[in-house]
Amino acid sequence: MSEVITASEPRRNALPGGINPLLHYALLPLRVLFILASTAAISVIFALGMVLHGARQLLALIPGVTAVANGWHVAYHAAIYRLGRRILKDPRDEPILAAVISLILTTVPVFVVQLIVVDINWFLVLTFYALVFGPKLRGFVRTFSAWHQEVHRRGGILKGPSPFERVFGFTFIALLFSLPTGQIQSGVAHVMQHHRENAGEDDAFESAGYNHASLWDFYRFMIGHVFYQIFLITPYLYFKRRGRDDLAAIQIKGNLVYFAFVLPIALYSWQIAVFYVLVPWLASAFILGLNNWVQHPFYGGRADGDNYMTNTVTLLETPVNFLNEGYHLVHHHRAGLHWTESPQEFEAMREQMKKADSIVIRDLGVPDLFLYLTVLGAFNVVARKYEPWEPMTHEEKVAHLKLRSQALSGAEAEVRDTFASAGQA
């Protein structure tokens, strides 16, 4: 097991992705405004999500409602599975097909009605948000997880060639997942940068230099990094530095395709563009920044803190864990593994994870861990869900989680570089 480091002097955060320093500081007011606006957008949508969650729980108390809902769920997925047997490369991906069909069948009619009505109808707006984001953001989680699996498949989940992907660098299904949620298409950056650098120093999505138990540090990360991620600026620079002009071009295409969708809407009605495009885009930007932050939160306390085996969290959330997304370390270890096989791979990796002191937490999802770890600093709550590899008292769990959530320190970085030099000798 790697040496545990207790030094707390944080590693200095370099400018993200080689951004020009003058440009970086000139854009500071815009970056701050962007993050404040995204915070406001997600606050409204999360409040709606909590109301929907409460309403859902109340409906479940009515006799027969749960049985009817479960029956509809089973019938719907059975129908999609029969379709999937004909058009999917792998029938196990039926939930992904079901996710895109349900998203389109629900959000598109609402949006079309709003285009016909023109004047903003608040019932339609709230219905659109409810369909895109869902109770407690579960709808967005479902869509994002399905998009995530789609972008990891060359050619996507459907049988046959993907002409759209050959032209734009991403599949049409990935685009369908992205448009209602307001995401500029970042699949290539996710697969070809994030998964190659694995949340390390050259990953535009890494957050090693921040204390993950600090809300202040989270906003420093959001203001300093997420703005460039959302517009695919740092992935573009990453691919350009490595001579991958083809992949850099896809980042530009992602922006062009998205804004080609936005511009006609804005010209038709700026109000519709604000409430159906801008607000979901801002809310999604916040969620995506939060997701990057929470899935790799444990850089501190070890010489190998920027090793994905060490800093990546495993969230065994039940009963949700849609498409086994909680097995995030398994996914980084074998990105090509089918999502249905993640639990078995997790069991096979236990010894490696133990050596890396990989953190496993049960029954907390990404938003929950963000709330308890970063917003509230409620280590007592997280410790009750933490499953260490060796027996620990509750107090030892709390102390260990506090250490591991710290930033990768200067001392740790020095030890890391020493190890790297020794390996090259």
C-alpha positions as a Markdown table, in Angstrom:
| # | Residue | x | y | z |
|---|---|---|---|---|
| 1 | Met | 0.0 | 0.0 | 0.0 |
| 2 | Ser | 1.3 | 3.5 | -0.9 |
| 3 | Glu | 2.7 | 5.7 | 1.8 |
| 4 | Val | 0.1 | 7.9 | 3.6 |
| 5 | Ile | 1.0 | 11.6 | 3.5 |
| 6 | Thr | -0.2 | 14.0 | 6.1 |
| 7 | Ala | 1.1 | 17.3 | 4.8 |
| 8 | Ser | -1.7 | 19.8 | 4.1 |
| 9 | Glu | 0.0 | 22.4 | 1.9 |
| 10 | Pro | -2.2 | 22.2 | -1.2 |
| 11 | Arg | -0.7 | 21.8 | -4.7 |
| 12 | Arg | -1.0 | 25.1 | -6.6 |
| 13 | Asn | -3.8 | 25.0 | -9.2 |
| 14 | Ala | -2.3 | 25.6 | -12.6 |
| 15 | Leu | -4.4 | 27.4 | -15.3 |
| 16 | Pro | -6.8 | 24.8 | -16.7 |
| 17 | Gly | -5.7 | 23.2 | -20.0 |
| 18 | Gly | -3.1 | 25.7 | -21.0 |
| 19 | Ile | -5.5 | 28.7 | -21.1 |
| 20 | Asn | -3.7 | 32.0 | -21.8 |
| 21 | Pro | -3.3 | 33.8 | -18.4 |
| 22 | Leu | -4.4 | 37.2 | -19.8 |
| 23 | Leu | -7.5 | 35.6 | -21.3 |
| 24 | His | -8.2 | 33.7 | -18.1 |
| 25 | Tyr | -8.2 | 36.8 | -15.9 |
| 26 | Ala | -10.0 | 38.9 | -18.5 |
| 27 | Leu | -12.8 | 36.4 | -18.6 |
| 28 | Leu | -13.1 | 36.3 | -14.8 |
| 29 | Pro | -16.3 | 38.5 | -14.6 |
| 30 | Leu | -18.0 | 36.4 | -17.3 |
| 31 | Arg | -17.0 | 33.1 | -15.6 |
| 32 | Val | -18.3 | 34.3 | -12.2 |
| 33 | Leu | -21.6 | 35.5 | -13.8 |
| 34 | Phe | -21.9 | 32.1 | -15.6 |
| 35 | Ile | -21.5 | 30.1 | -12.4 |
| 36 | Leu | -23.9 | 32.4 | -10.4 |
| 37 | Ala | -26.5 | 32.0 | -13.2 |
| 38 | Ser | -26.0 | 28.2 | -13.2 |
| 39 | Thr | -26.4 | 28.1 | -9.5 |
| 40 | Ala | -29.7 | 30.1 | -9.7 |
| 41 | Ala | -31.0 | 27.8 | -12.5 |
| 42 | Ile | -30.2 | 24.6 | -10.7 |
| 43 | Ser | -31.7 | 26.0 | -7.4 |
| 44 | Val | -35.1 | 26.5 | -9.2 |
| 45 | Ile | -35.0 | 23.2 | -10.9 |
| 46 | Phe | -33.9 | 21.3 | -7.8 |
| 47 | Ala | -36.7 | 22.9 | -5.8 |
| 48 | Leu | -39.2 | 21.7 | -8.4 |
| 49 | Gly | -37.6 | 18.3 | -8.3 |
| 50 | Met | -38.1 | 18.1 | -4.5 |
| 51 | Val | -41.8 | 19.1 | -4.9 |
| 52 | Leu | -42.1 | 16.3 | -7.6 |
| 53 | His | -40.4 | 13.9 | -5.2 |
| 54 | Gly | -42.8 | 14.7 | -2.4 |
| 55 | Ala | -45.8 | 14.4 | -4.8 |
| 56 | Arg | -44.5 | 11.1 | -6.0 |
| 57 | Gln | -44.2 | 9.8 | -2.4 |
| 58 | Leu | -47.8 | 11.0 | -1.6 |
| 59 | Leu | -49.1 | 9.2 | -4.7 |
| 60 | Ala | -47.4 | 6.0 | -3.7 |
| 61 | Leu | -49.5 | 6.1 | -0.5 |
| 62 | Ile | -52.7 | 5.7 | -2.5 |
| 63 | Pro | -53.7 | 2.1 | -2.8 |
| 64 | Gly | -53.2 | 0.6 | -6.3 |
| 65 | Val | -51.1 | 3.5 | -7.7 |
| 66 | Thr | -47.7 | 1.7 | -7.2 |
| 67 | Ala | -49.1 | -1.5 | -8.8 |
| 68 | Val | -50.4 | 0.4 | -11.8 |
| 69 | Ala | -47.1 | 2.3 | -12.2 |
| 70 | Asn | -45.1 | -0.9 | -11.9 |
| 71 | Gly | -47.3 | -2.6 | -14.4 |
| 72 | Trp | -46.9 | 0.3 | -16.9 |
| 73 | His | -43.1 | 0.2 | -16.4 |
| 74 | Val | -42.9 | -3.5 | -17.1 |
| 75 | Ala | -45.1 | -3.3 | -20.2 |
| 76 | Tyr | -43.2 | -0.3 | -21.6 |
| 77 | His | -39.8 | -1.9 | -21.2 |
| 78 | Ala | -41.1 | -5.2 | -22.6 |
| 79 | Ala | -42.2 | -3.4 | -25.7 |
| 80 | Ile | -38.9 | -1.6 | -26.0 |
| 81 | Tyr | -37.0 | -4.8 | -25.5 |
| 82 | Arg | -38.8 | -6.4 | -28.4 |
| 83 | Leu | -37.9 | -3.4 | -30.5 |
| 84 | Gly | -34.3 | -3.6 | -29.2 |
| 85 | Arg | -33.9 | -7.2 | -30.3 |
| 86 | Arg | -34.3 | -5.9 | -33.8 |
| 87 | Ile | -32.3 | -2.7 | -33.8 |
| 88 | Leu | -29.8 | -2.9 | -31.0 |
| 89 | Lys | -26.3 | -4.3 | -31.3 |
| 90 | Asp | -26.7 | -5.7 | -27.7 |
| 91 | Pro | -30.2 | -6.3 | -26.4 |
| 92 | Arg | -28.9 | -5.6 | -22.9 |
| 93 | Asp | -28.9 | -1.9 | -23.8 |
| 94 | Glu | -32.7 | -1.8 | -23.9 |
| 95 | Pro | -32.8 | 0.7 | -20.9 |
| 96 | Ile | -30.7 | 3.2 | -23.1 |
| 97 | Leu | -33.1 | 2.9 | -26.0 |
| 98 | Ala | -36.0 | 3.3 | -23.6 |
| 99 | Ala | -34.5 | 6.4 | -22.1 |
| 100 | Val | -34.1 | 8.2 | -25.5 |
| 101 | Ile | -37.6 | 7.2 | -26.7 |
| 102 | Ser | -39.3 | 8.3 | -23.5 |
| 103 | Leu | -37.3 | 11.6 | -23.5 |
| 104 | Ile | -38.3 | 12.4 | -27.0 |
| 105 | Leu | -41.9 | 11.3 | -26.7 |
| 106 | Thr | -42.4 | 13.5 | -23.6 |
| 107 | Thr | -40.3 | 16.6 | -24.2 |
| 108 | Val | -40.8 | 17.2 | -27.9 |
| 109 | Pro | -44.6 | 17.5 | -27.8 |
| 110 | Val | -44.4 | 20.0 | -24.9 |
| 111 | Phe | -41.8 | 22.1 | -26.8 |
| 112 | Val | -43.9 | 22.0 | -30.0 |
| 113 | Val | -47.0 | 23.2 | -28.2 |
| 114 | Gln | -44.9 | 26.0 | -26.7 |
| 115 | Leu | -43.7 | 27.0 | -30.1 |
| 116 | Ile | -47.3 | 27.1 | -31.4 |
| 117 | Val | -48.5 | 29.1 | -28.4 |
| 118 | Val | -45.5 | 31.4 | -28.6 |
| 119 | Asp | -46.3 | 33.4 | -25.4 |
| 120 | Ile | -44.6 | 31.7 | -22.4 |
| 121 | Asn | -47.0 | 29.3 | -20.7 |
| 122 | Trp | -45.7 | 28.5 | -17.2 |
| 123 | Phe | -47.5 | 25.2 | -17.0 |
| 124 | Leu | -45.6 | 24.1 | -20.1 |
| 125 | Val | -42.3 | 25.4 | -18.9 |
| 126 | Leu | -42.6 | 23.6 | -15.5 |
| 127 | Thr | -43.8 | 20.4 | -17.3 |
| 128 | Phe | -40.7 | 20.6 | -19.6 |
| 129 | Tyr | -38.4 | 20.9 | -16.6 |
| 130 | Ala | -40.2 | 18.1 | -14.8 |
| 131 | Leu | -39.8 | 15.8 | -17.8 |
| 132 | Val | -36.1 | 16.7 | -18.4 |
| 133 | Phe | -34.9 | 16.7 | -14.8 |
| 134 | Gly | -37.5 | 14.7 | -12.9 |
| 135 | Pro | -38.0 | 14.2 | -9.1 |
| 136 | Lys | -34.7 | 14.8 | -7.2 |
| 137 | Leu | -33.0 | 15.2 | -10.7 |
| 138 | Arg | -33.6 | 11.5 | -11.3 |
| 139 | Gly | -34.7 | 12.2 | -14.9 |
| 140 | Phe | -31.4 | 14.0 | -15.7 |
| 141 | Val | -29.4 | 11.2 | -14.1 |
| 142 | Arg | -31.2 | 8.7 | -16.3 |
| 143 | Thr | -30.6 | 10.7 | -19.4 |
| 144 | Phe | -27.0 | 11.5 | -18.6 |
| 145 | Ser | -26.2 | 7.8 | -17.7 |
| 146 | Ala | -27.7 | 6.7 | -21.0 |
| 147 | Trp | -25.8 | 9.4 | -22.9 |
| 148 | His | -22.6 | 8.3 | -21.1 |
| 149 | Gln | -23.0 | 4.7 | -22.3 |
| 150 | Glu | -23.9 | 5.8 | -25.8 |
| 151 | Val | -20.7 | 7.9 | -26.3 |
| 152 | His | -18.6 | 5.0 | -25.1 |
| 153 | Arg | -19.8 | 2.8 | -28.0 |
| 154 | Arg | -18.2 | 3.4 | -31.4 |
| 155 | Gly | -21.1 | 3.8 | -33.7 |
| 156 | Gly | -23.5 | 3.9 | -30.8 |
| 157 | Ile | -25.9 | 1.3 | -29.5 |
| 158 | Leu | -27.8 | 0.8 | -32.8 |
| 159 | Lys | -27.0 | -1.8 | -35.4 |
| 160 | Gly | -25.4 | -0.7 | -38.7 |
| 161 | Pro | -23.1 | 2.2 | -39.6 |
| 162 | Ser | -23.6 | 5.7 | -38.1 |
| 163 | Pro | -23.3 | 8.2 | -41.0 |
| 164 | Phe | -24.0 | 11.1 | -38.5 |
| 165 | Glu | -21.0 | 10.1 | -36.4 |
| 166 | Arg | -18.7 | 9.9 | -39.4 |
| 167 | Val | -19.5 | 13.6 | -40.2 |
| 168 | Phe | -19.8 | 15.1 | -36.7 |
| 169 | Gly | -17.9 | 12.8 | -34.5 |
| 170 | Phe | -20.8 | 11.8 | -32.3 |
| 171 | Thr | -24.0 | 9.8 | -32.9 |
| 172 | Phe | -27.5 | 11.2 | -33.5 |
| 173 | Ile | -28.8 | 9.4 | -30.4 |
| 174 | Ala | -26.1 | 11.2 | -28.3 |
| 175 | Leu | -27.3 | 14.5 | -29.8 |
| 176 | Leu | -30.9 | 13.6 | -28.9 |
| 177 | Phe | -29.9 | 13.0 | -25.3 |
| 178 | Ser | -28.0 | 16.3 | -25.2 |
| 179 | Leu | -30.4 | 18.8 | -26.8 |
| 180 | Pro | -33.3 | 18.8 | -24.2 |
| 181 | Thr | -30.9 | 18.8 | -21.3 |
| 182 | Gly | -28.9 | 21.7 | -22.8 |
| 183 | Gln | -25.5 | 20.0 | -23.2 |
| 184 | Ile | -23.0 | 20.8 | -25.8 |
| 185 | Gln | -21.8 | 17.5 | -27.2 |
| 186 | Ser | -18.7 | 16.5 | -25.1 |
| 187 | Gly | -18.6 | 12.7 | -25.7 |
| 188 | Val | -15.3 | 12.7 | -27.5 |
| 189 | Ala | -13.6 | 14.8 | -24.8 |
| 190 | His | -15.0 | 12.5 | -22.2 |
| 191 | Val | -13.7 | 9.3 | -23.9 |
| 192 | Met | -10.5 | 10.5 | -25.4 |
| 193 | Gln | -9.3 | 12.9 | -22.7 |
| 194 | His | -11.0 | 12.2 | -19.4 |
| 195 | His | -10.6 | 8.4 | -19.8 |
| 196 | Arg | -7.0 | 8.6 | -21.1 |
| 197 | Glu | -5.8 | 11.0 | -18.4 |
| 198 | Asn | -8.1 | 9.4 | -15.7 |
| 199 | Ala | -8.6 | 12.5 | -13.6 |
| 200 | Gly | -4.8 | 13.1 | -13.5 |
| 201 | Glu | -2.8 | 16.3 | -14.1 |
| 202 | Asp | -3.5 | 16.5 | -17.8 |
| 203 | Asp | -7.2 | 16.0 | -17.5 |
| 204 | Ala | -9.3 | 19.1 | -18.0 |
| 205 | Phe | -11.8 | 17.6 | -15.6 |
| 206 | Glu | -9.5 | 16.9 | -12.7 |
| 207 | Ser | -9.9 | 18.7 | -9.4 |
| 208 | Ala | -6.8 | 17.5 | -7.5 |
| 209 | Gly | -5.8 | 20.9 | -6.2 |
| 210 | Tyr | -9.1 | 21.5 | -4.2 |
| 211 | Asn | -10.4 | 20.4 | -0.9 |
| 212 | His | -13.6 | 18.4 | -1.7 |
| 213 | Ala | -15.1 | 19.1 | 1.7 |
| 214 | Ser | -15.1 | 22.8 | 1.0 |
| 215 | Leu | -18.0 | 24.6 | -0.8 |
| 216 | Trp | -15.7 | 27.5 | -1.4 |
| 217 | Asp | -13.2 | 25.2 | -3.2 |
| 218 | Phe | -16.1 | 23.8 | -5.2 |
| 219 | Tyr | -17.0 | 27.2 | -6.5 |
| 220 | Arg | -13.3 | 28.0 | -7.2 |
| 221 | Phe | -13.2 | 24.8 | -9.3 |
| 222 | Met | -16.5 | 25.8 | -11.0 |
| 223 | Ile | -15.3 | 29.3 | -11.8 |
| 224 | Gly | -11.8 | 28.2 | -12.8 |
| 225 | His | -12.5 | 25.1 | -14.8 |
| 226 | Val | -16.2 | 24.3 | -15.7 |
| 227 | Phe | -16.7 | 27.4 | -17.9 |
| 228 | Tyr | -13.9 | 26.1 | -20.2 |
| 229 | Gln | -15.2 | 22.5 | -20.0 |
| 230 | Ile | -18.8 | 23.4 | -21.0 |
| 231 | Phe | -17.7 | 25.2 | -24.2 |
| 232 | Leu | -15.1 | 22.4 | -24.9 |
| 233 | Ile | -12.3 | 24.9 | -24.8 |
| 234 | Thr | -9.9 | 22.9 | -22.7 |
| 235 | Pro | -10.5 | 19.6 | -24.5 |
| 236 | Tyr | -9.9 | 21.5 | -27.8 |
| 237 | Leu | -6.5 | 22.8 | -26.5 |
| 238 | Tyr | -5.7 | 19.3 | -25.2 |
| 239 | Phe | -6.1 | 17.7 | -28.6 |
| 240 | Lys | -4.4 | 20.5 | -30.4 |
| 241 | Arg | -1.3 | 20.1 | -28.2 |
| 242 | Arg | -1.2 | 16.4 | -29.1 |
| 243 | Gly | -1.6 | 17.0 | -32.8 |
| 244 | Arg | -5.1 | 15.4 | -32.9 |
| 245 | Asp | -6.7 | 18.0 | -35.2 |
| 246 | Asp | -9.4 | 15.6 | -36.0 |
| 247 | Leu | -10.5 | 15.4 | -32.4 |
| 248 | Ala | -10.0 | 19.1 | -31.9 |
| 249 | Ala | -12.4 | 19.7 | -34.8 |
| 250 | Ile | -15.1 | 17.6 | -33.2 |
| 251 | Gln | -15.1 | 20.1 | -30.2 |
| 252 | Ile | -15.8 | 22.9 | -32.7 |
| 253 | Lys | -18.5 | 20.8 | -34.4 |
| 254 | Gly | -20.2 | 20.1 | -31.1 |
| 255 | Asn | -20.5 | 23.8 | -30.4 |
| 256 | Leu | -21.7 | 24.5 | -34.0 |
| 257 | Val | -24.3 | 21.8 | -34.0 |
| 258 | Tyr | -25.7 | 23.0 | -30.6 |
| 259 | Phe | -25.8 | 26.7 | -31.5 |
| 260 | Ala | -27.3 | 25.8 | -34.9 |
| 261 | Phe | -30.2 | 24.4 | -32.8 |
| 262 | Val | -30.3 | 27.4 | -30.5 |
| 263 | Leu | -30.1 | 30.3 | -33.0 |
| 264 | Pro | -33.4 | 29.6 | -34.9 |
| 265 | Ile | -35.2 | 29.3 | -31.5 |
| 266 | Ala | -33.8 | 32.6 | -30.3 |
| 267 | Leu | -34.7 | 34.3 | -33.5 |
| 268 | Tyr | -38.3 | 32.9 | -33.3 |
| 269 | Ser | -38.7 | 33.9 | -29.6 |
| 270 | Trp | -36.0 | 35.0 | -27.2 |
| 271 | Gln | -38.3 | 34.1 | -24.3 |
| 272 | Ile | -38.6 | 30.5 | -25.4 |
| 273 | Ala | -34.9 | 30.4 | -25.9 |
| 274 | Val | -34.3 | 31.6 | -22.4 |
| 275 | Phe | -36.7 | 29.2 | -20.6 |
| 276 | Tyr | -36.3 | 26.1 | -22.8 |
| 277 | Val | -32.7 | 26.4 | -23.8 |
| 278 | Leu | -30.7 | 28.8 | -21.5 |
| 279 | Val | -32.1 | 27.7 | -18.2 |
| 280 | Pro | -31.6 | 23.9 | -18.8 |
| 281 | Trp | -28.2 | 24.6 | -20.2 |
| 282 | Leu | -27.1 | 26.5 | -17.1 |
| 283 | Ala | -28.6 | 23.9 | -14.8 |
| 284 | Ser | -26.9 | 21.1 | -16.7 |
| 285 | Ala | -23.6 | 23.0 | -16.5 |
| 286 | Phe | -23.9 | 23.0 | -12.7 |
| 287 | Ile | -24.8 | 19.3 | -12.6 |
| 288 | Leu | -21.9 | 18.3 | -14.9 |
| 289 | Gly | -19.4 | 20.3 | -12.8 |
| 290 | Leu | -20.8 | 18.7 | -9.7 |
| 291 | Asn | -20.6 | 15.3 | -11.2 |
| 292 | Asn | -16.9 | 15.7 | -12.1 |
| 293 | Trp | -16.2 | 17.0 | -8.6 |
| 294 | Val | -17.9 | 14.2 | -6.8 |
| 295 | Gln | -16.8 | 11.2 | -8.8 |
| 296 | His | -13.1 | 11.9 | -8.2 |
| 297 | Pro | -13.1 | 13.5 | -4.7 |
| 298 | Phe | -10.4 | 11.6 | -2.8 |
| 299 | Tyr | -7.0 | 12.9 | -4.0 |
| 300 | Gly | -5.6 | 13.7 | -0.5 |
| 301 | Gly | -3.6 | 11.8 | 2.0 |
| 302 | Arg | -1.6 | 9.5 | -0.3 |
| 303 | Ala | 1.4 | 9.7 | -2.5 |
| 304 | Asp | -0.6 | 8.2 | -5.4 |
| 305 | Gly | -3.5 | 10.6 | -5.0 |
| 306 | Asp | -3.8 | 11.4 | -8.7 |
| 307 | Asn | -4.0 | 7.7 | -9.5 |
| 308 | Tyr | -7.6 | 6.9 | -10.7 |
| 309 | Met | -7.6 | 3.8 | -8.5 |
| 310 | Thr | -7.1 | 6.0 | -5.5 |
| 311 | Asn | -9.2 | 9.2 | -6.2 |
| 312 | Thr | -12.3 | 7.6 | -7.8 |
| 313 | Val | -15.2 | 6.9 | -5.6 |
| 314 | Thr | -17.5 | 3.9 | -5.9 |
| 315 | Leu | -21.2 | 4.7 | -4.9 |
| 316 | Leu | -23.2 | 1.6 | -4.4 |
| 317 | Glu | -26.5 | 3.5 | -4.3 |
| 318 | Thr | -29.7 | 1.4 | -4.1 |
| 319 | Pro | -32.2 | 1.1 | -5.5 |
| 320 | Val | -31.3 | 3.6 | -8.2 |
| 321 | Asn | -27.7 | 3.2 | -9.6 |
| 322 | Phe | -29.1 | 3.4 | -13.1 |
| 323 | Leu | -26.9 | 1.5 | -15.6 |
| 324 | Asn | -24.5 | 0.7 | -12.8 |
| 325 | Glu | -23.1 | 4.3 | -12.9 |
| 326 | Gly | -22.1 | 4.1 | -9.3 |
| 327 | Tyr | -19.3 | 1.6 | -10.2 |
| 328 | His | -17.3 | 4.5 | -11.5 |
| 329 | Leu | -13.9 | 3.1 | -10.7 |
| 330 | Val | -14.8 | -0.1 | -12.5 |
| 331 | His | -15.7 | 2.0 | -15.5 |
| 332 | His | -12.4 | 3.9 | -15.4 |
| 333 | His | -10.5 | 0.6 | -15.0 |
| 334 | Arg | -12.3 | -1.0 | -18.0 |
| 335 | Ala | -14.1 | 1.6 | -19.9 |
| 336 | Gly | -15.1 | -0.8 | -22.6 |
| 337 | Leu | -16.8 | -3.3 | -20.2 |
| 338 | His | -20.5 | -3.6 | -20.7 |
| 339 | Trp | -22.4 | -1.8 | -17.8 |
| 340 | Thr | -24.2 | -5.0 | -16.9 |
| 341 | Glu | -20.9 | -6.7 | -16.0 |
| 342 | Ser | -19.7 | -3.9 | -13.6 |
| 343 | Pro | -20.8 | -5.7 | -10.3 |
| 344 | Gln | -18.8 | -8.8 | -11.2 |
| 345 | Glu | -15.8 | -6.8 | -12.2 |
| 346 | Phe | -16.0 | -4.9 | -8.9 |
| 347 | Glu | -15.8 | -8.1 | -7.0 |
| 348 | Ala | -12.8 | -9.2 | -9.1 |
| 349 | Met | -11.0 | -5.8 | -8.4 |
| 350 | Arg | -11.4 | -5.9 | -4.6 |
| 351 | Glu | -7.7 | -6.6 | -3.9 |
| 352 | Gln | -6.5 | -3.8 | -6.2 |
| 353 | Met | -8.9 | -1.4 | -4.7 |
| 354 | Lys | -7.8 | -2.3 | -1.2 |
| 355 | Lys | -4.2 | -1.6 | -2.1 |
| 356 | Ala | -5.2 | 1.8 | -3.5 |
| 357 | Asp | -7.4 | 2.6 | -0.5 |
| 358 | Ser | -10.2 | 3.2 | -3.0 |
| 359 | Ile | -13.2 | 4.7 | -1.2 |
| 360 | Val | -16.5 | 2.7 | -1.4 |
| 361 | Ile | -19.7 | 4.3 | -0.1 |
| 362 | Arg | -23.1 | 2.6 | 0.0 |
| 363 | Asp | -26.5 | 4.1 | -0.4 |
| 364 | Leu | -25.5 | 7.6 | -1.3 |
| 365 | Gly | -25.8 | 9.0 | -4.8 |
| 366 | Val | -23.8 | 11.8 | -6.4 |
| 367 | Pro | -26.1 | 14.6 | -5.2 |
| 368 | Asp | -26.2 | 13.1 | -1.7 |
| 369 | Leu | -22.4 | 12.9 | -1.4 |
| 370 | Phe | -22.1 | 16.4 | -2.7 |
| 371 | Leu | -24.6 | 17.6 | 0.0 |
| 372 | Tyr | -23.0 | 15.8 | 2.9 |
| 373 | Leu | -19.3 | 16.1 | 2.0 |
| 374 | Thr | -19.0 | 19.4 | 0.2 |
| 375 | Val | -22.0 | 21.6 | 1.3 |
| 376 | Leu | -22.4 | 20.4 | 4.9 |
| 377 | Gly | -19.1 | 18.8 | 5.7 |
| 378 | Ala | -21.2 | 16.1 | 7.5 |
| 379 | Phe | -18.4 | 13.5 | 7.8 |
| 380 | Asn | -20.4 | 11.7 | 10.4 |
| 381 | Val | -23.1 | 10.9 | 7.9 |
| 382 | Val | -20.7 | 9.9 | 5.1 |
| 383 | Ala | -18.7 | 7.8 | 7.6 |
| 384 | Arg | -21.8 | 5.7 | 8.4 |
| 385 | Lys | -22.1 | 4.9 | 4.7 |
| 386 | Tyr | -18.3 | 4.3 | 4.2 |
| 387 | Glu | -17.1 | 0.7 | 3.8 |
| 388 | Pro | -13.4 | 0.6 | 4.6 |
| 389 | Trp | -11.2 | -2.3 | 3.6 |
| 390 | Glu | -10.0 | -2.8 | 7.2 |
| 391 | Pro | -12.0 | -2.6 | 10.4 |
| 392 | Met | -12.3 | 1.0 | 11.6 |
| 393 | Thr | -14.1 | 2.7 | 14.5 |
| 394 | His | -16.6 | 5.5 | 13.5 |
| 395 | Glu | -14.1 | 8.1 | 14.7 |
| 396 | Glu | -11.3 | 6.6 | 12.5 |
| 397 | Lys | -13.6 | 6.6 | 9.5 |
| 398 | Val | -14.4 | 10.3 | 10.0 |
| 399 | Ala | -10.7 | 11.1 | 10.4 |
| 400 | His | -9.7 | 9.1 | 7.3 |
| 401 | Leu | -12.4 | 10.7 | 5.1 |
| 402 | Lys | -11.3 | 14.2 | 6.2 |
| 403 | Leu | -7.7 | 13.3 | 5.2 |
| 404 | Arg | -8.7 | 11.7 | 1.9 |
| 405 | Ser | -11.0 | 14.6 | 0.8 |
| 406 | Gln | -8.2 | 17.2 | 1.1 |
| 407 | Ala | -6.4 | 18.5 | -1.9 |
| 408 | Leu | -3.4 | 16.7 | -3.4 |
| 409 | Ser | -0.7 | 18.5 | -1.4 |
| 410 | Gly | 2.7 | 19.8 | -2.6 |
| 411 | Ala | 4.3 | 17.1 | -0.5 |
| 412 | Glu | 2.3 | 14.4 | -2.2 |
| 413 | Ala | 3.1 | 15.8 | -5.6 |
| 414 | Glu | 6.8 | 15.8 | -4.8 |
| 415 | Val | 6.6 | 12.1 | -3.7 |
| 416 | Arg | 4.6 | 11.3 | -6.8 |
| 417 | Asp | 7.3 | 12.9 | -9.0 |
| 418 | Thr | 10.0 | 11.1 | -7.1 |
| 419 | Phe | 8.2 | 7.8 | -7.8 |
| 420 | Ala | 7.9 | 8.7 | -11.4 |
| 421 | Ser | 11.6 | 9.5 | -11.7 |
| 422 | Ala | 12.5 | 6.2 | -10.0 |
| 423 | Gly | 10.4 | 4.3 | -12.5 |
| 424 | Gln | 12.1 | 6.0 | -15.4 |
| 425 | Ala | 15.6 | 5.3 | -14.1 |
